[in-house]
């Protein structure tokens, strides 16, 4: 498999006190959590999209009637790793008794060893909270194993306090399930293999510029590509595109002609459809032939502002769901 973004960037972090002009130890737990929070900070678009997905979450009978009569406050050291193995991430806290279990194993081998769901199967304790997603604003990932869905707990702070966790002191250090799903949706790449078994051949250069999927923009992208394949349509926008962008007195994000001008320039300039070699992802089961096969990609354009303008206040199209 190939990932256009994998390996293109290296991330280096440091933390410095500007008053003292001194670099701090980034391995210190407090510093490490701050660094994680900065790296996980969402763009305005991502935050809006996540919020729209989260609006669908509802309480369930198991969160409304959560029984914590046998709950005890948990020592901090017991929140360091899964109670059944050494995994330290993707940990789920049982909201009934405070048992900590790792998440399910995913198809690609990532995730966990499934100790969280095993605890539910043994005890019937249905609701779990993903550590690392709890924020001081009172949000967190909650999953009900009995209902098989993500859920909402209107008394989250009170319920966490029963387990010895102060919600006001929490810092988000992991992506929520919503963010993971949304990121996967945004990164969706359609198969290069047609139903007839023929492999699509990538094209590069002017007139062959792709458009990035924004989560739910594949139909919009298809329509735009069809329109800009019509010579008369291109002739209407391309000749005056640069002049309009340089002289328009309207706010560009609210001007349809500005956005069409940007689209036609992006699609026809060739600047965003240059041929680039994709970095390969090494994973279990990949063959030497697949690793040695060269695959290419182009950056394409991301019509985010155009989509926002076209979507208006339509809640079904406004975000990335």
Buried (B, 14 or more C-beta within 10 A) or exposed (E): BBBBEEEEEEEEEEBEEEEEEEEBEEEEEEBBBBBBEEEBEBEEBBEBBBEBBBEEBEBBEBBEEBEBEEBEEBEEEEBEBBBBEEBEBBBBBBBBBBBBBBBBEEEEEEBBBBBBBBBBEEEEBBBBBBBBBBBEEBBBBBBBBBBEEBBBBEBBBEBBBBBBBEBEEBBBBBBBBBBEBBBEBBEEEEEEEEEEEEEEEBEBEEEEBBBBBBBBBEEBBEEBBEBBEEEEBBEEBBEEBEEBBEEEEEEBEEBEBBBBBBBBBBBBBBEBBEEEEBBBEEEEEEEEEEEEEEBEBBBBBBBBBBBBBBBEEEEEBBBBB
